[in-house]
Structures are given as C-alpha cells and as structure tokens.
Amino acid sequence: MSAPTPRPGRLERSPVVLRDGQWWLVSGVGSIIATDPVFTSVLDGFAVAMAAADQAVADLRARHDELPSSDAGGRR
C-alpha cells in the first residue's frame, strides 16, 4: 500500500488551498502564496494525515460492508 498523498484543493475548515503543489492562503479579498518552508511543511504533514485518515475511514467502511450480519433484523 502506498503512502497517502495530499489532494489538491482546500483543507477542511481552513483558509489554505493546495494548487499545483503550492500552498495558498485565501480569503474573500484575495490570496497569497505561502512560501515559509516550516509553515508549508506543517501544511504538508497535516494534509498527508488527513489523506491517511480519509483512507482509513474508507477501508473501515469497506470492511464493514463486507461483514455478514449475524441475523437479518438484529444487532451485531
């Protein structure tokens, strides 16, 4: 299994967007590229963690869908 990679687009509930491998700070009045290497490395790490979490949830849902239920109308 390969390592998760950040997806282009806005990070959930944040004012940052990944476009063409560059982080941008965005607001209603405009945007500015983030160039500080420490800040962008933190954003990279957060985005990778979010991608890994999304993949883990998708894997759990897939496993859950594959499990046979013990009885048709009961609890597990």
N, C-alpha and C positions, 0 to 999 in steps of 0.2 A: 504494500500500500504506500502510495507516495504522500509526501507531506502536504498539508493544506496550503493553498496559496491565497493571498488576498484577492478578492474580486474587485474590479473597478466599480466605482460608484461611491455613494455616501455611506459613511459608517453610521450605524444605527444611533439615533439620538445625539448626533454630534454635528458641529459645523465644518467637518472636514470631508473632502472628496478625493478619491484616488482616480486620476485621469492620466492615461499614457505613462504610468509608472511614477508620476509626480503627485505629491500631496498638495492640496489646495485648501485654504481656509476660505469659507464662503459666508456671505451674509446677504441681506436684502439690498445692500448698496453696492456690492461688488465682491471680487475675490482677489486673493493674493497667494502666490506660490509659497509653500513652506520650504525653506532652504536649510534650516538648522539641522545638522546631522543627528544630534542627540534627540531632538523632538521627532524627526521623521523616523528614526529607528524605533522609538517608542510606538509611534503610529503603526509601523510595520509589524511589530510584535503583537500589538492589540488586534490588528486585522487578521493575522495568522491565527491567533487564539479564537477569534470569532468564527473564522472559517472552520477550525477544528471542532468547535462546539456545534456549529450547524451540521457538520458531517456526523458527529456522534449522535445527535438527535435523529437525523435521517436513518442512521444504522439501527438505532433502538426502535424506531417506528417500523422499519422493515422486518426486524426480528419479531416484534410484537404481532405484526400481520401474518407471519408465518406460523406462529404457535397455534396448535389445535386447541379449541376450547374444550374443557372437561365435560361440560353439559351445555345444552343449547340455550337455556334461559337463566343459568345460574351465575354465581360469582366464581372468580378464579382464586 
